[in-house]
Amino acid sequence: MRAAGVAEVAVTVFSHYYELLESGERGTIPESEIEPVRDLPNLDNLDTDESAARDALARTTVIKLNGGLGTSMGVTGPKSALPVLDGLTFLDIIARQILAVRQRYDVALPLVLMNSFRTRDESLAILGKYDDLPVEGLPLDFLQNAEPKLRADDLTPVEWPQAPELEWCPPGHGDLYVALVASGLLDTLRAKGYRHAFISNADNLGAVPDGRIVAWMAEHEVPFGMEVCRRTRSDRKGGHIAVRRSDGRLVLRDSAQVADGEEDLFQDTSLHTTFSTNNLWIDLDRLAELMADHDGVLGLPIIVNRKTVDPADPDSPKVIQLETAMGTAIETFEGARAVLVDRRRFKPVKTTDDLLVLRSDVYELAADGTLVTTREGDQPYVALDPEHFKILADFEERFAHGAPSLAGADRLEVRGDVAFGKDVTVVGEVEVEAPAGERLRIPDGTRLQG
């Protein structure tokens, strides 16, 4: 890591987690150590006014996690560069959202991306179209750290001469805190008077800065705020928050941290009723104190991610990636709180299923960059055959004329090789299945119902 120029604080943090791995630590959180969260403040009930929101936003910066590639969809570049709505990319829409909030509140509100080396150039080129986006004295991005993938058999750094870049991986988005220190950005922001950061994933277009939350945090001196949503059946595998019995602090438990045999309890949405949106609000002064007091090691729970060195080659050597999740920092901040928000603030795109909904008429893009739903209730459930739709090129070939109308749909399941024509409408609950080994073509103008 030192030979590759990785910052010393990142080396220290990696060493900490390597020692945990060697000692057999797996980062599990047994059900016996936690209890469900009960009453949470609701965003719509926070007692703040426009003036307080403006004052708090004037001292807030927005950080978008932008290190992700669209590899799960067969895309080699940044996922945030994909066109998603009205021909605009994630980053185009994010830029418009930031500029609209600035105009509404008359605040600077910087936007900063946490990039990887593989996402930086293309992402900055997109943001470069917006001349008024940069804030004087602040960069538009900083880089996440890198660490070696470890051989699963002996925990040595893996060697893969045919593609040496695959020997390295990011340390999970928990690296955010280390990268803020290593890049010098944390000190720069604080020196310029910024007190809070709003942090979210670049693929979540519902994560628009909301002055009510940061005003509430400033008034009540909340050092760490997490936005959570009500869990539904479709969220049962997502990380949930709970209260740690030993000290009463909030913790985030992800699927990788579930003890053996407790999967049913983890997925019980009537027991653990909320999940993390990964929209976080952090007091930068308190973060700086914690990082300084612990030499950059916040003590986030370890995540042992087992993969192959080449994700596209299941026969390549098995490796371990040591990771942390940024949301788990909730347990390190005394006085951390969670706020209940609705689904409008959680619209991630993880698969082409999500992308189809976003590209359909379920949403419209308002002038301020926010996504406005065209229907009542939850968005439709979409499940496309992974063999034919998982890869973006295959997906776009089968929706060559654009997404079907889903505004009146409740569920769309597609099995087999199906190609959709122009102006197809889906109403209610629909299942489409192609004959085995054949392509089924849905003609132009077809109405699929029931």
VEXMARLUM-487692 format. One line per 8 residues: number of its first residue (from 1); their letters; for each residue x, y, z of C-alpha. Coordinates in nm, 4 decimals. Layout:
<rs>
NUM = a = X,Y,Z ~ ...
</rs>
This chain:
<rs>
1 = mraagvae = 0.0000,0.0000,0.0000 ~ 0.2824,0.2407,0.0822 ~ 0.4557,0.1559,-0.2464 ~ 0.1339,0.2444,-0.4282 ~ 0.1164,0.5817,-0.2516 ~ -0.1777,0.4997,-0.0243 ~ -0.2119,0.7459,0.2661 ~ -0.0663,0.6354,0.5990
9 = vavtvfsh = -0.3980,0.6697,0.7818 ~ -0.5484,0.4214,0.5330 ~ -0.2575,0.1814,0.5967 ~ -0.3253,0.2049,0.9705 ~ -0.6948,0.1305,0.9227 ~ -0.6267,-0.1635,0.6889 ~ -0.3775,-0.3049,0.9403 ~ -0.6441,-0.2867,1.2109
17 = yyellesg = -0.8922,-0.4878,1.0078 ~ -0.6272,-0.7346,0.8902 ~ -0.5494,-0.8144,1.2536 ~ -0.9203,-0.8654,1.3219 ~ -0.9400,-1.1031,1.0257 ~ -0.6359,-1.2989,1.1458 ~ -0.7908,-1.3337,1.4895 ~ -1.1055,-1.4882,1.3433
25 = ergtipes = -1.3329,-1.1853,1.3814 ~ -1.6362,-1.2043,1.1530 ~ -1.8243,-0.8950,1.2688 ~ -2.1515,-1.0718,1.3504 ~ -2.4204,-0.9098,1.5653 ~ -2.6294,-1.1786,1.7384 ~ -2.9972,-1.1120,1.8018 ~ -2.9370,-1.1527,2.1760
33 = eiepvrdl = -2.7218,-0.8368,2.1772 ~ -2.9810,-0.6043,2.0233 ~ -3.3436,-0.5043,2.0533 ~ -3.5742,-0.3465,1.7956 ~ -3.6002,0.0292,1.7542 ~ -3.9388,0.1660,1.8509 ~ -4.0264,0.5363,1.8314 ~ -3.8409,0.7528,1.5792
41 = pnldnldt = -3.8911,1.1166,1.4806 ~ -4.0604,1.1600,1.1428 ~ -3.9134,1.4035,0.8912 ~ -4.2534,1.5608,0.8288 ~ -4.2931,1.6351,1.2003 ~ -3.9558,1.7982,1.2669 ~ -4.0135,2.1387,1.4255 ~ -3.7965,2.3632,1.2081
49 = desaarda = -3.8617,2.6737,1.0022 ~ -3.7352,2.8070,0.6693 ~ -3.4901,3.0464,0.8301 ~ -3.3292,2.7746,1.0436 ~ -3.3087,2.5466,0.7404 ~ -3.1356,2.8183,0.5389 ~ -2.8821,2.8917,0.8141 ~ -2.7990,2.5224,0.8560
57 = larttvik = -2.7715,2.4565,0.4813 ~ -2.5338,2.7528,0.4505 ~ -2.2880,2.5468,0.6576 ~ -2.3514,2.2134,0.4859 ~ -2.1728,2.0317,0.2050 ~ -2.3103,1.7464,-0.0057 ~ -2.0947,1.4371,-0.0631 ~ -2.1984,1.1735,-0.3166
65 = lngglgts = -2.0376,0.8297,-0.3140 ~ -1.9390,0.7835,-0.6766 ~ -1.6823,0.5048,-0.6795 ~ -1.9189,0.2421,-0.8148 ~ -1.8874,0.0926,-1.1601 ~ -2.1846,-0.0602,-1.3348 ~ -2.0157,-0.4008,-1.3408 ~ -2.3279,-0.5848,-1.2261
73 = mgvtgpks = -2.4979,-0.4532,-1.5406 ~ -2.1999,-0.5171,-1.7664 ~ -2.0903,-0.1519,-1.7694 ~ -1.7217,-0.0693,-1.7292 ~ -1.7567,0.3025,-1.6521 ~ -1.9183,0.4835,-1.3589 ~ -2.2783,0.3843,-1.3007 ~ -2.3604,0.7511,-1.2405
81 = alpvldgl = -2.2799,0.8251,-1.6072 ~ -2.5712,0.6106,-1.7303 ~ -2.8656,0.7964,-1.8894 ~ -3.1646,0.7404,-1.6613 ~ -3.4397,0.9938,-1.7345 ~ -3.5037,1.2361,-2.0209 ~ -3.1582,1.1511,-2.1571 ~ -2.9903,1.2806,-1.8408
89 = tfldiiar = -2.7394,1.0860,-1.6337 ~ -2.7448,1.0468,-1.2568 ~ -2.4795,1.3192,-1.2312 ~ -2.6736,1.5587,-1.4540 ~ -2.9782,1.5222,-1.2317 ~ -2.7735,1.5549,-0.9118 ~ -2.6145,1.8765,-1.0423 ~ -2.9603,2.0195,-1.1182
97 = qilavrqr = -3.0854,1.9233,-0.7726 ~ -2.7939,2.0986,-0.6025 ~ -2.8297,2.4142,-0.8111 ~ -3.2039,2.4258,-0.7370 ~ -3.1500,2.3988,-0.3597 ~ -2.8882,2.6743,-0.3803 ~ -3.1310,2.9011,-0.5603 ~ -3.4194,2.8303,-0.3222
105 = ydvalplv = -3.2214,2.9009,-0.0048 ~ -2.9551,3.1383,-0.1425 ~ -2.6687,2.9243,-0.0049 ~ -2.3431,2.7952,-0.1552 ~ -2.4033,2.4228,-0.0787 ~ -2.0931,2.2569,-0.2318 ~ -2.1181,1.9261,-0.4165 ~ -1.8211,1.6908,-0.3814
113 = lmnsfrtr = -1.7893,1.3403,-0.5262 ~ -1.5955,1.0589,-0.3609 ~ -1.4538,0.9001,-0.6761 ~ -1.2312,0.6067,-0.7525 ~ -0.9538,0.6245,-1.0129 ~ -1.1872,0.4426,-1.2524 ~ -1.4785,0.6846,-1.2149 ~ -1.3010,1.0178,-1.1799
121 = deslailg = -1.2383,1.1432,-1.5336 ~ -1.5749,1.0563,-1.6866 ~ -1.7663,1.1879,-1.3855 ~ -1.5833,1.5202,-1.3712 ~ -1.6383,1.5620,-1.7454 ~ -2.0146,1.5435,-1.6901 ~ -2.0077,1.7925,-1.4029 ~ -1.7857,2.0176,-1.6141
129 = kyddlpve = -2.0937,2.1118,-1.8172 ~ -2.2228,2.3101,-1.5186 ~ -2.0068,2.6219,-1.4948 ~ -2.1740,2.7479,-1.1776 ~ -2.1402,2.4220,-0.9845 ~ -1.7860,2.4552,-0.8356 ~ -1.7476,2.6469,-0.5083 ~ -1.4347,2.8575,-0.4761
137 = glpldflq = -1.1639,2.6940,-0.2679 ~ -1.3212,2.3473,-0.2740 ~ -1.2602,2.0561,-0.5101 ~ -1.5380,1.8794,-0.6984 ~ -1.4050,1.5443,-0.5842 ~ -1.1652,1.3453,-0.3698 ~ -1.0470,0.9868,-0.4101 ~ -1.1355,0.6830,-0.2054
145 = naepklra = -0.8521,0.4626,-0.0865 ~ -0.7445,0.1247,-0.2226 ~ -0.6296,-0.1915,-0.0481 ~ -0.5034,-0.5317,-0.1662 ~ -0.7356,-0.8250,-0.2143 ~ -0.6194,-1.1118,0.0062 ~ -0.5876,-1.4744,-0.0936 ~ -0.8537,-1.6678,0.0945
153 = ddltpvew = -0.6139,-1.9562,0.1672 ~ -0.3245,-1.7705,0.3306 ~ -0.4295,-1.4016,0.3597 ~ -0.1404,-1.2751,0.1460 ~ -0.2007,-1.0093,-0.1230 ~ -0.3213,-1.1878,-0.4345 ~ -0.1150,-1.1709,-0.7548 ~ -0.2963,-1.1552,-1.0886
161 = pqapelew = -0.0439,-1.0551,-1.3575 ~ -0.2948,-1.0721,-1.6451 ~ -0.4893,-0.7821,-1.4888 ~ -0.2893,-0.6250,-1.2026 ~ -0.5586,-0.3644,-1.1336 ~ -0.7813,-0.6497,-1.0136 ~ -0.5365,-0.7131,-0.7290 ~ -0.6808,-0.4032,-0.5602
169 = cppghgdl = -1.0231,-0.3130,-0.4244 ~ -1.1922,-0.0266,-0.2374 ~ -1.2386,-0.0829,0.1380 ~ -1.6177,-0.0433,0.1218 ~ -1.7931,0.2903,0.1609 ~ -1.6893,0.3018,0.5265 ~ -1.3624,0.4290,0.3779 ~ -1.5383,0.7648,0.3371
177 = yvalvasg = -1.4213,0.8841,0.6786 ~ -1.0611,0.7796,0.6201 ~ -1.0570,0.9321,0.2706 ~ -1.1920,1.2629,0.4035 ~ -0.8940,1.2805,0.6384 ~ -0.6351,1.1455,0.3928 ~ -0.7377,1.3896,0.1203 ~ -0.7300,1.6891,0.3547
185 = lldtlrak = -1.0900,1.7696,0.2620 ~ -1.2204,1.7342,0.6176 ~ -0.9801,2.0024,0.7410 ~ -1.0538,2.2249,0.4417 ~ -1.4303,2.2103,0.4924 ~ -1.4032,2.2898,0.8629 ~ -1.1615,2.5757,0.7975 ~ -1.4155,2.7287,0.5591
193 = gyrhafis = -1.6908,2.7118,0.8200 ~ -1.8807,2.4048,0.7088 ~ -2.0266,2.2144,1.0013 ~ -2.2327,1.9341,0.8449 ~ -2.2119,1.6970,0.5505 ~ -2.5020,1.5231,0.3792 ~ -2.3753,1.1949,0.2365 ~ -2.5590,0.9584,0.0012
201 = nadnlgav = -2.5064,0.7205,-0.2891 ~ -2.4881,0.8730,-0.6359 ~ -2.7399,0.6195,-0.7665 ~ -3.0106,0.7376,-0.5235 ~ -3.1842,1.0287,-0.6947 ~ -3.4255,1.0681,-0.4046 ~ -3.1443,1.1931,-0.1810 ~ -3.1980,1.5677,-0.2207
209 = pdgrivaw = -3.0559,1.7875,0.0606 ~ -3.3372,1.8678,0.3061 ~ -3.2792,2.1686,0.5307 ~ -3.5249,2.0448,0.7915 ~ -3.2978,1.7572,0.8923 ~ -2.9771,1.9555,0.9255 ~ -3.1578,2.2382,1.1108 ~ -3.2969,1.9825,1.3558
217 = maehevpf = -2.9476,1.8358,1.4014 ~ -2.7947,2.1771,1.4651 ~ -3.0637,2.2726,1.7165 ~ -3.0412,1.9469,1.9130 ~ -2.6656,1.8965,1.8660 ~ -2.7100,1.5601,1.6967 ~ -2.3635,1.4431,1.5800 ~ -2.4832,1.1756,1.3366
225 = gmevcrrt = -2.8198,1.1387,1.1649 ~ -2.9397,0.8473,0.9539 ~ -3.2470,0.8481,0.7301 ~ -3.4459,0.5250,0.7555 ~ -3.7579,0.3933,0.5804 ~ -4.0251,0.1470,0.6826 ~ -3.9242,-0.2055,0.5840 ~ -4.1409,-0.4019,0.3421
233 = rsdrkggh = -4.1051,-0.7584,0.2203 ~ -3.8824,-0.6410,-0.0641 ~ -3.6448,-0.4811,0.1918 ~ -3.6117,-0.7849,0.4181 ~ -3.2503,-0.8486,0.3144 ~ -3.1407,-0.4871,0.3624 ~ -2.9546,-0.3606,0.6682 ~ -3.1723,-0.2550,0.9621
241 = iavrrsdg = -3.1069,-0.0427,1.2681 ~ -3.1445,-0.1696,1.6236 ~ -3.0570,-0.0706,1.9795 ~ -2.7523,-0.2361,2.1372 ~ -2.8519,-0.3709,2.4755 ~ -2.5129,-0.3127,2.6407 ~ -2.5057,0.0664,2.6011 ~ -2.8309,0.1751,2.4358
249 = rlvlrdsa = -2.6602,0.3000,2.1208 ~ -2.8084,0.2632,1.7756 ~ -2.6360,0.0065,1.5527 ~ -2.6751,-0.0914,1.1884 ~ -2.6828,-0.4648,1.1181 ~ -2.6267,-0.5757,0.7597 ~ -2.6904,-0.9194,0.6121 ~ -2.3181,-1.0042,0.6348
257 = qvadgeed = -2.3333,-0.9493,1.0122 ~ -2.6139,-1.1937,1.0886 ~ -2.5208,-1.4833,1.3159 ~ -2.5667,-1.8354,1.1803 ~ -2.9246,-1.9540,1.2102 ~ -3.0705,-1.6071,1.2672 ~ -3.1532,-1.5178,0.9077 ~ -3.5289,-1.5435,0.9740
265 = lfqdtslh = -3.5064,-1.2973,1.2628 ~ -3.3005,-1.0592,1.0504 ~ -3.5597,-1.0708,0.7714 ~ -3.8618,-1.0379,1.0023 ~ -4.0012,-0.6985,0.8987 ~ -4.2490,-0.6983,1.1881 ~ -3.9594,-0.7292,1.4356 ~ -3.7042,-0.4950,1.2775
273 = ttfstnnl = -3.9261,-0.2444,1.1028 ~ -3.6861,0.0065,0.9443 ~ -3.3861,-0.0055,0.7101 ~ -3.1077,0.2375,0.6340 ~ -3.1352,0.4425,0.3145 ~ -2.7611,0.5205,0.3335 ~ -2.8544,0.8895,0.3483 ~ -2.6377,1.0199,0.6336
281 = widldrla = -2.5888,1.3578,0.8029 ~ -2.2658,1.4100,0.9969 ~ -2.1284,1.6809,1.2254 ~ -1.7837,1.7413,1.0750 ~ -1.6324,1.8761,1.3967 ~ -1.7365,1.5656,1.5883 ~ -1.6047,1.3419,1.3104 ~ -1.2678,1.5181,1.3212
289 = elmadhdg = -1.2506,1.4673,1.6989 ~ -1.3269,1.0958,1.6733 ~ -1.0778,1.0402,1.3918 ~ -0.8031,1.2244,1.5809 ~ -0.8759,1.0418,1.9073 ~ -0.8573,0.6979,1.7424 ~ -0.5772,0.7487,1.4849 ~ -0.8319,0.7221,1.2057
297 = vlglpiiv = -0.9724,0.3890,1.3267 ~ -1.3378,0.4521,1.4105 ~ -1.3842,0.0854,1.4922 ~ -1.6557,0.0165,1.2382 ~ -1.7624,-0.3507,1.2304 ~ -1.5569,-0.5588,0.9877 ~ -1.7228,-0.7021,0.6766 ~ -1.5460,-1.0052,0.5302
305 = nrktvdpa = -1.6420,-1.0113,0.1619 ~ -1.5505,-1.3336,-0.0176 ~ -1.5118,-1.3143,-0.3960 ~ -1.2851,-1.4239,-0.6796 ~ -1.0001,-1.1973,-0.7876 ~ -1.1634,-1.1579,-1.1288 ~ -1.5362,-1.1067,-1.0641 ~ -1.6109,-1.2238,-1.4191
313 = dpdspkvi = -1.4119,-1.5483,-1.3778 ~ -1.5497,-1.7852,-1.1110 ~ -1.2436,-2.0083,-1.1569 ~ -0.9949,-1.7338,-1.0656 ~ -0.8393,-1.7465,-0.7159 ~ -1.0716,-1.6966,-0.4201 ~ -1.0034,-1.3737,-0.2332 ~ -1.1170,-1.1803,0.0712
321 = qletamgt = -1.1950,-0.8098,0.0583 ~ -1.1908,-0.6319,0.3942 ~ -1.4708,-0.3780,0.3995 ~ -1.6692,-0.1515,0.6263 ~ -2.0021,0.0234,0.5747 ~ -2.0314,0.3952,0.6400 ~ -2.3711,0.3599,0.8076 ~ -2.2251,0.1428,1.0829
329 = aietfega = -2.0531,0.4559,1.2157 ~ -2.3875,0.5315,1.3829 ~ -2.2676,0.3255,1.6809 ~ -1.9474,0.5290,1.7250 ~ -2.1222,0.8660,1.7670 ~ -2.2720,0.9129,2.1122 ~ -2.6120,1.0739,2.0684 ~ -2.6609,0.9521,1.7091
337 = ravlvdrr = -3.0230,0.9561,1.5909 ~ -3.2326,0.8130,1.3098 ~ -3.5107,0.9947,1.1252 ~ -3.8010,0.8213,0.9543 ~ -3.8482,0.9336,0.5919 ~ -4.0747,0.8116,0.3146 ~ -3.9789,0.6355,-0.0073 ~ -3.9465,0.9575,-0.2024
345 = rfkpvktt = -3.5985,0.9870,-0.0512 ~ -3.4941,0.6345,-0.1469 ~ -3.4836,0.5549,-0.5180 ~ -3.1641,0.3543,-0.5754 ~ -3.0762,0.1838,-0.9036 ~ -2.8959,-0.1419,-0.8334 ~ -3.0233,-0.3527,-1.1256 ~ -3.1859,-0.3148,-1.4653
353 = ddllvlrs = -3.5164,-0.3873,-1.2875 ~ -3.4759,-0.0564,-1.1029 ~ -3.3549,0.1169,-1.4185 ~ -3.6682,0.0157,-1.6118 ~ -3.8942,0.1733,-1.3505 ~ -3.6895,0.4925,-1.3489 ~ -3.6932,0.5189,-1.7288 ~ -4.0688,0.4560,-1.7471
361 = dvyelaad = -4.3572,0.6963,-1.6942 ~ -4.3734,0.6140,-1.3214 ~ -4.1595,0.9233,-1.2630 ~ -4.1329,1.2668,-1.4151 ~ -3.8389,1.5011,-1.3695 ~ -3.9357,1.8358,-1.2187 ~ -3.7548,2.1579,-1.3040 ~ -3.5614,2.1397,-0.9757
369 = gtlvttre = -3.4307,1.7905,-1.0550 ~ -3.6576,1.6060,-0.8125 ~ -3.8365,1.2906,-0.9205 ~ -4.2138,1.3276,-0.9090 ~ -4.4247,1.0125,-0.9066 ~ -4.7153,0.9925,-1.1484 ~ -4.9077,0.7376,-0.9415 ~ -5.0288,0.6773,-0.5891
377 = gdqpyval = -4.8761,0.4159,-0.3639 ~ -4.5532,0.2228,-0.4034 ~ -4.3703,0.1944,-0.7336 ~ -4.4456,-0.1224,-0.9319 ~ -4.2510,-0.4400,-0.8632 ~ -4.0384,-0.5410,-1.1627 ~ -3.8481,-0.8687,-1.2042 ~ -3.6769,-0.9216,-1.5408
385 = dpehfkil = -3.5201,-1.2514,-1.6425 ~ -3.1537,-1.2150,-1.5375 ~ -3.0282,-1.4317,-1.8237 ~ -3.1632,-1.1893,-2.0842 ~ -3.1908,-0.8534,-1.9042 ~ -2.9147,-0.8296,-1.6410 ~ -2.6543,-0.6864,-1.8793 ~ -2.7343,-0.3319,-1.9926
393 = adfeerfa = -2.6690,-0.4008,-2.3616 ~ -2.9116,-0.6963,-2.3561 ~ -3.1647,-0.4917,-2.1614 ~ -3.1539,-0.2019,-2.4073 ~ -3.1802,-0.4342,-2.7069 ~ -3.5053,-0.5771,-2.5660 ~ -3.6406,-0.2291,-2.4859 ~ -3.5126,-0.0706,-2.8070
401 = hgapslag = -3.8144,0.1621,-2.8243 ~ -3.7989,0.2687,-2.4627 ~ -3.9610,0.1492,-2.1444 ~ -4.3249,0.0403,-2.1474 ~ -4.5822,0.2455,-1.9584 ~ -4.5754,0.1282,-1.5955 ~ -4.7802,0.4058,-1.4376 ~ -5.0769,0.1701,-1.4064
409 = adrlevrg = -4.8763,-0.1426,-1.3232 ~ -4.8467,-0.3173,-0.9889 ~ -4.6146,-0.5990,-1.0939 ~ -4.4264,-0.6975,-1.4088 ~ -4.2398,-1.0283,-1.4208 ~ -4.0643,-1.1304,-1.7420 ~ -3.9304,-1.4825,-1.7904 ~ -3.7271,-1.5840,-2.0912
417 = dvafgkdv = -3.6242,-1.3852,-2.3987 ~ -3.8850,-1.1131,-2.4517 ~ -3.8503,-0.8040,-2.6720 ~ -4.0900,-0.5131,-2.6171 ~ -4.2234,-0.2990,-2.9012 ~ -4.3084,0.0703,-2.8975 ~ -4.5860,0.2178,-2.6783 ~ -4.6482,-0.0988,-2.4764
425 = tvvgevev = -4.8662,-0.0462,-2.1661 ~ -4.8629,-0.2622,-1.8530 ~ -5.1657,-0.2524,-1.6225 ~ -5.2119,-0.4327,-1.2897 ~ -5.0167,-0.7525,-1.2307 ~ -4.8591,-0.8972,-1.5442 ~ -4.6416,-1.2015,-1.6113 ~ -4.4829,-1.2511,-1.9525
433 = eapagerl = -4.3074,-1.5757,-2.0443 ~ -4.1329,-1.6607,-2.3708 ~ -4.1372,-2.0157,-2.5095 ~ -3.8214,-2.2059,-2.4192 ~ -3.5401,-2.1262,-2.6618 ~ -3.7419,-1.8657,-2.8535 ~ -3.7787,-1.4895,-2.8471 ~ -4.1264,-1.3540,-2.7766
441 = ripdgtrl = -4.1952,-1.0155,-2.9377 ~ -4.4545,-0.7850,-2.7832 ~ -4.6045,-0.5851,-3.0744 ~ -4.6200,-0.2057,-3.0828 ~ -4.9149,-0.0601,-2.8940 ~ -4.9888,-0.3770,-2.6939 ~ -5.1785,-0.3416,-2.3664 ~ -5.0700,-0.6074,-2.1174
449 = qg = -5.3201,-0.6532,-1.8373 ~ -5.3836,-0.9254,-1.5806
</rs>
